[in-house]
Amino acid sequence: MIGAIIWSVLAVAVLGLGLALGAYFGLGLEAFIILSVVYALFAVVFANIAARRIVKPLKDFDPSKPGRSYSEIAPLMDRITRQGQLIDLQMTDLKRSQEEFLAITNSMAEGFILVDPDMKVLSYNPSAKRIMAEGDGEGEAVATDTIKKAAREALTGEHTERTVDLDGHVYQILASPVESGGKITGAVILSLDITEKARREAMRHDFSSNVSHELKTPLTSIYGISELMVNGMVKPEDMKGFATSIHDESGRLIALINDIIKLSQLDDGVYDSERTDVDLYEAAKKVVERLTPVGAAKGVEIHLTGSSSQIMGVPSVIDEMIYNLCDNAIKYNVENGRVLVSVATIGGHPAIAVSDTGIGIPREHIDRVFERFYRVDKSHSKKIGGTGLGLSIVKHGAAVHNADVNIKSNPGRGTAVTITFPIPKTEEEK
């Protein structure tokens, strides 16, 4: 192409020489003007064509498809090509990093919010929507008061932690400053849903309080009676009655401690390695045989129906579950009442149901009867010797076996509790 430029210059020079010769040989003014105009037009057309030919390789240059160009500027073109390839690689890495970042933050159960120094939201993940005010989004200011305070503190260089209740959930808010070049350029805010943890802490606190109270009651009674006996303040004819009270309170205390230990073991997964084949019907039969005399003493009949139904479970836990259901059915029954224990297979699921003709449970209490130490009628429960942990043991035992517990009750007409177990695995699946 540079050669073409040279030839163009030579052609113009030849034309100029022609004009000079024409003038030398005495051409008239009119002929001279005509030749000048023709020369000018020719020069413009030729220059335009030459310019297009010169610029076209530069205009069509594609760094991703390097080709031959002017040898004089080939090093520059090669450098541009290498820079273009480097930029493409950097853009690919940046895009991949961005995709990885989005994949990580979008899959996080924790909420993630990134804000700039003006507290404008730069980025957030789906989980963060639960703690952001209505209308918040990228480019919007953080409006939730708790997040505002956490962000402000983080933008001053502090690491802050807060707890907030929102829509029935408890969130732990963690805010930290983002620094670059020694300057704070923003803040990152994480939110952790600690609802279950808070609930467990509350339950643990309530459990400790209830245990202390429940243990204190029989111990106080035992201590008071024994103090009277030690000080000789009990008449000989009353000694048996006081001894009976001590015996009953001690039995209540032992039952309470045993139930607490069972619940603790269920919570700690102590029984996970003790699973074996269990026949629900045989397990229920043993419980019914043990409780028949107890029921008879209170005028309550207990019957068992159904057939063999196998599950993979922990025999001692299954026994405790059935025993507590049957024991409650007897304790909270009416005079001349009945308890029916049924074992069956429903849709392939082994199930056991315990129903009674007892006093029943009011609708507003049904959702809470499985809580530890919860009693519908505290005075009646204490009178009959209940610890308030029986149904809690049933619930935890069901959880150990991945079983579902369903309760139906009508005040004055009785209660029915059904435990449905998972479909047993075949020999091949085992």
C-alpha positions in Angstrom: 0.0 0.0 0.0 2.9 2.4 0.7 4.0 1.7 -2.9 0.6 2.8 -4.2 1.1 6.1 -2.3 4.4 6.7 -4.0 2.9 6.0 -7.4 0.2 8.5 -6.7 2.7 11.1 -5.8 4.6 10.4 -9.0 1.5 10.7 -11.0 0.7 14.0 -9.5 4.2 15.1 -10.2 3.9 14.1 -13.8 0.7 16.1 -14.2 2.3 19.1 -12.6 5.2 18.7 -15.0 2.7 18.6 -17.9 1.1 21.8 -16.8 4.5 23.5 -16.4 5.5 22.4 -20.0 2.2 23.7 -21.3 2.9 27.1 -19.8 6.4 27.0 -21.2 5.3 26.3 -24.7 3.0 29.2 -24.7 -0.4 27.8 -24.1 -3.0 30.4 -23.6 -4.6 31.4 -20.3 -7.8 29.7 -21.2 -6.1 26.4 -22.0 -4.1 26.8 -18.8 -7.2 27.2 -16.7 -8.8 24.1 -18.3 -5.8 22.0 -17.6 -5.7 23.3 -14.0 -9.3 22.3 -13.5 -8.8 18.9 -15.0 -5.7 18.4 -12.9 -7.6 19.4 -9.7 -10.5 17.0 -10.4 -8.1 14.2 -11.3 -6.1 14.9 -8.1 -9.3 14.9 -5.9 -10.6 11.6 -7.4 -7.2 9.9 -7.3 -6.6 11.1 -3.7 -10.0 9.8 -2.6 -9.4 6.4 -4.1 -5.9 6.3 -2.6 -7.2 7.3 0.8 -9.8 4.6 0.8 -7.3 2.0 -0.2 -4.9 3.2 2.6 -7.6 3.3 5.3 -9.5 0.1 4.4 -6.9 -2.3 6.0 -7.0 -0.2 9.2 -10.8 0.0 9.2 -11.2 -3.7 8.7 -8.6 -4.6 11.3 -9.9 -7.2 13.8 -7.6 -8.0 16.8 -9.3 -11.4 17.1 -8.5 -12.2 13.5 -5.1 -10.8 12.8 -4.0 -10.7 9.2 -1.4 -9.0 6.9 -1.3 -5.2 6.9 1.3 -2.6 6.3 4.7 -3.9 7.1 5.6 -0.5 8.6 2.9 -0.7 11.3 2.8 -4.6 11.7 4.5 -4.4 15.2 1.8 -2.0 16.3 -1.0 -4.3 15.0 0.6 -7.3 16.6 0.7 -5.4 19.9 -2.9 -4.4 19.6 -3.8 -8.0 18.8 -2.0 -9.3 21.9 -3.7 -6.6 24.1 -7.1 -7.5 22.7 -6.5 -11.2 23.5 -5.3 -10.3 27.0 -8.4 -8.2 27.6 -10.6 -11.1 26.4 -9.0 -13.4 28.8 -9.4 -10.9 31.7 -13.0 -10.4 30.8 -13.6 -14.1 30.7 -12.0 -14.5 34.1 -14.0 -11.6 35.5 -17.3 -13.0 34.1 -16.4 -16.4 35.6 -15.6 -14.9 39.0 -18.8 -12.9 38.9 -20.8 -16.1 38.1 -19.1 -18.0 40.9 -19.8 -15.1 43.3 -23.5 -15.0 42.3 -23.8 -18.8 42.5 -22.3 -18.8 46.0 -24.3 -15.9 47.4 -27.6 -17.0 45.8 -27.3 -20.5 47.3 -26.5 -19.1 50.8 -29.1 -19.6 53.4 -27.7 -16.5 55.1 -28.7 -13.1 53.8 -26.0 -11.1 52.1 -26.1 -7.3 51.5 -23.3 -5.1 50.1 -23.6 -1.4 50.6 -21.5 1.6 49.5 -20.4 4.5 51.8 -23.8 6.2 51.2 -25.6 3.0 52.3 -26.9 2.3 48.9 -27.4 -1.3 48.1 -24.8 -2.6 45.6 -25.7 -6.2 45.8 -27.8 -8.7 47.7 -28.9 -12.3 47.5 -32.4 -13.8 47.6 -32.1 -14.7 51.3 -31.5 -11.1 52.2 -35.0 -10.1 50.9 -36.4 -11.3 54.2 -34.7 -8.6 56.2 -34.9 -5.8 53.7 -37.6 -3.2 53.8 -40.3 -3.2 51.1 -38.9 -1.6 47.9 -35.3 -2.1 48.8 -33.1 -3.2 46.0 -29.9 -2.5 44.1 -29.3 1.2 44.1 -31.8 1.8 46.9 -31.0 2.9 50.4 -31.1 0.4 53.2 -34.4 1.3 55.0 -34.8 -1.3 57.8 -33.8 0.4 61.0 -31.7 -2.4 62.4 -29.8 -2.9 59.1 -29.4 0.9 59.0 -27.7 1.0 62.4 -25.6 -2.0 61.7 -24.4 -0.5 58.3 -23.6 2.9 59.9 -21.5 1.3 62.6 -19.7 -0.9 60.0 -19.0 2.2 57.9 -17.1 3.7 60.9 -14.8 0.7 60.9 -16.6 -1.3 63.6 -17.7 -4.9 63.5 -21.2 -5.0 64.9 -23.7 -7.7 65.8 -27.4 -7.3 66.4 -30.5 -9.5 66.9 -33.9 -8.6 65.4 -37.4 -10.1 65.3 -39.0 -9.9 61.9 -42.3 -11.6 60.8 -42.0 -14.3 63.5 -38.4 -15.0 62.8 -35.3 -14.1 64.8 -32.3 -12.9 62.8 -28.7 -12.4 63.9 -27.2 -9.4 62.0 -23.5 -9.2 61.4 -22.0 -6.1 59.8 -18.3 -5.6 58.8 -16.5 -2.8 57.0 -15.0 -3.3 53.5 -11.6 -1.7 53.2 -9.5 -0.9 50.1 -6.3 1.0 50.0 -6.7 1.9 53.7 -10.1 3.4 53.2 -13.5 2.1 54.0 -15.3 1.7 50.7 -18.5 0.0 52.0 -20.0 -2.5 54.3 -21.0 -6.1 54.1 -24.0 -7.3 56.1 -24.9 -10.9 56.9 -28.2 -12.1 58.4 -28.5 -15.6 60.0 -31.9 -17.0 60.8 -31.5 -18.2 64.3 -35.2 -18.8 65.0 -34.8 -22.4 65.7 -31.8 -21.8 67.9 -33.6 -19.1 69.8 -36.6 -21.4 70.2 -34.4 -24.1 71.5 -32.7 -21.8 73.9 -36.1 -20.7 75.2 -37.2 -24.3 75.5 -34.0 -25.2 77.4 -34.5 -22.2 79.7 -38.1 -23.2 80.3 -37.1 -26.8 80.7 -34.5 -26.0 83.3 -37.0 -23.8 85.2 -39.7 -26.5 85.0 -37.3 -29.3 86.1 -36.2 -27.2 89.1 -39.8 -26.6 90.0 -41.0 -30.2 89.5 -38.1 -31.6 91.5 -38.5 -29.1 94.3 -42.1 -30.0 94.9 -41.7 -33.7 95.9 -38.3 -33.0 97.6 -39.9 -30.2 99.7 -42.7 -32.6 100.7 -40.2 -35.4 101.6 -38.0 -33.0 103.5 -40.9 -31.6 105.5 -42.3 -35.0 106.5 -38.9 -36.4 107.4 -38.1 -33.3 109.5 -41.3 -33.9 111.5 -40.4 -37.6 112.0 -36.8 -36.7 113.0 -38.0 -34.2 115.6 -40.5 -36.8 117.1 -43.5 -34.8 116.1 -45.3 -37.7 114.4 -47.6 -39.9 116.5 -46.9 -43.6 116.2 -50.4 -44.2 114.7 -49.7 -41.5 112.0 -46.3 -43.0 111.1 -47.6 -45.2 108.4 -49.4 -42.3 106.7 -46.3 -40.2 106.7 -44.2 -43.1 105.4 -46.7 -43.6 102.6 -46.5 -39.9 101.6 -42.7 -40.2 101.5 -43.0 -43.4 99.4 -45.4 -41.8 97.0 -43.4 -38.6 96.6 -40.2 -40.6 96.2 -41.9 -42.6 93.5 -43.0 -39.4 91.7 -39.5 -38.1 92.0 -37.9 -41.2 90.5 -40.5 -41.3 87.7 -39.7 -37.6 86.9 -36.0 -38.2 86.9 -36.4 -41.3 84.7 -38.5 -39.4 82.2 -35.9 -36.6 82.1 -33.1 -39.1 81.4 -35.1 -40.7 78.6 -35.8 -37.3 77.0 -32.1 -36.4 77.3 -31.1 -39.7 75.7 -33.5 -39.2 72.8 -32.2 -35.7 72.2 -28.6 -36.9 72.2 -29.3 -39.8 69.8 -28.2 -42.4 72.3 -30.4 -45.1 70.6 -29.3 -44.5 67.0 -27.2 -47.7 66.9 -29.7 -49.9 68.6 -32.2 -50.4 65.8 -33.5 -53.9 65.0 -36.7 -55.5 63.7 -39.6 -54.7 66.0 -43.1 -56.2 65.8 -45.5 -53.4 66.8 -48.3 -55.9 67.7 -46.0 -57.9 70.0 -44.7 -54.7 71.6 -48.2 -53.4 72.2 -49.3 -56.7 73.6 -46.6 -56.6 76.3 -47.6 -53.1 77.3 -51.3 -54.0 77.4 -50.5 -57.0 79.6 -48.5 -54.8 82.0 -51.2 -52.1 82.2 -54.3 -54.3 82.4 -54.1 -54.5 86.2 -53.5 -50.7 86.4 -56.5 -50.1 84.3 -58.6 -52.6 86.3 -57.7 -50.8 89.5 -59.2 -47.6 88.0 -62.2 -49.3 86.4 -60.8 -48.9 82.9 -60.7 -51.8 80.3 -57.8 -51.9 77.8 -58.0 -54.0 74.6 -55.7 -54.8 71.8 -56.7 -55.4 68.1 -54.8 -55.8 64.9 -52.1 -58.0 63.5 -48.3 -58.3 63.2 -46.7 -55.2 61.7 -42.9 -55.0 61.4 -40.7 -51.9 61.6 -37.0 -51.2 62.0 -36.7 -49.4 65.3 -35.4 -49.3 68.9 -37.3 -51.7 71.0 -37.0 -49.8 74.3 -38.1 -46.5 72.7 -41.1 -48.2 71.0 -42.0 -49.7 74.4 -41.8 -46.3 76.0 -43.9 -44.6 73.3 -46.7 -47.2 73.6 -46.6 -47.3 77.4 -46.9 -43.6 77.7 -49.9 -43.4 75.3 -51.7 -46.2 77.1 -50.8 -44.9 80.5 -52.2 -41.5 79.7 -55.3 -43.1 78.2 -55.9 -44.8 81.5 -55.0 -41.9 83.7 -57.2 -39.4 81.9 -60.2 -41.8 81.4 -63.5 -41.8 83.1 -64.9 -44.5 85.4 -65.9 -47.6 83.5 -64.0 -46.2 80.5 -62.2 -48.1 77.7 -58.9 -48.0 76.0 -58.4 -49.5 72.5 -54.9 -50.2 71.1 -54.9 -50.9 67.4 -52.0 -52.1 65.2 -52.4 -52.0 61.4 -50.7 -51.3 58.1 -52.1 -48.3 56.3 -51.0 -47.8 52.7 -47.9 -49.9 53.4 -47.1 -47.8 56.5 -47.1 -49.6 59.9 -49.2 -47.7 62.4 -50.4 -48.0 66.0 -53.3 -46.0 67.4 -54.3 -45.6 71.1 -57.9 -44.3 71.6 -59.8 -43.8 74.8 -63.2 -42.7 76.1 -61.7 -40.2 78.5 -62.0 -36.5 79.3 -60.5 -35.3 76.0 -58.4 -32.3 75.2 -59.8 -28.8 74.4 -58.9 -27.7 70.8 -56.8 -24.8 72.0 -54.5 -27.1 73.9 -53.9 -29.9 71.2 -51.0 -28.1 69.6 -49.1 -27.8 72.9 -49.7 -31.1 74.6 -46.4 -32.5 73.3 -44.4 -29.8 75.0 -42.4 -30.7 78.0 -44.2 -30.3 81.3 -47.3 -28.9 79.5 -50.5 -29.9 81.3 -54.0 -29.1 80.2 -55.3 -29.3 83.8 -52.3 -28.9 86.2 -54.3 -29.7 89.4 -55.8 -32.9 87.8 -52.4 -34.0 86.4 -50.7 -33.7 89.8 -53.5 -35.4 91.5 -53.1 -38.5 89.3 -49.3 -38.4 89.4 -48.4 -37.3 85.8 -44.9 -35.8 85.2 -46.0 -33.8 82.1 -43.3 -35.5 80.0 -45.1 -38.6 78.7 -46.3 -37.1 75.3 -42.9 -35.3 74.9 -41.2 -38.8 75.1 -43.8 -40.0 72.5 -42.9 -37.1 70.2 -39.2 -37.5 70.5 -39.4 -41.2 70.1 -41.4 -40.7 66.9 -38.7 -38.3 65.6 -36.1 -41.0 66.3 -38.1 -43.3 64.0 -39.0 -40.7 61.4 -42.6 -41.4 62.3 -45.6 -39.0 62.2 -47.8 -38.4 65.2 -51.5 -37.4 64.8 -53.8 -36.5 67.6 -57.6 -36.1 67.6 -59.7 -35.2 70.6 -63.1 -34.0 71.7 -63.6 -32.8 75.2 -65.8 -35.3 77.1 -65.6 -37.9 74.3 -62.0 -39.1 74.4 -58.7 -38.8 72.5 -57.1 -40.8 69.8 -53.3 -40.7 69.0 -51.9 -42.4 65.9 -48.3 -43.0 65.1 -47.5 -43.8 61.5 -44.1 -45.2 60.7 -42.2 -45.2 57.4 -42.7 -48.0 54.9 -40.1 -50.8 55.9 -37.2 -51.3 53.5 -37.0 -54.6 51.5 -34.1 -57.0 52.0 -32.6 -55.6 48.8 -32.9 -52.0 50.0 -31.3 -53.0 53.3 
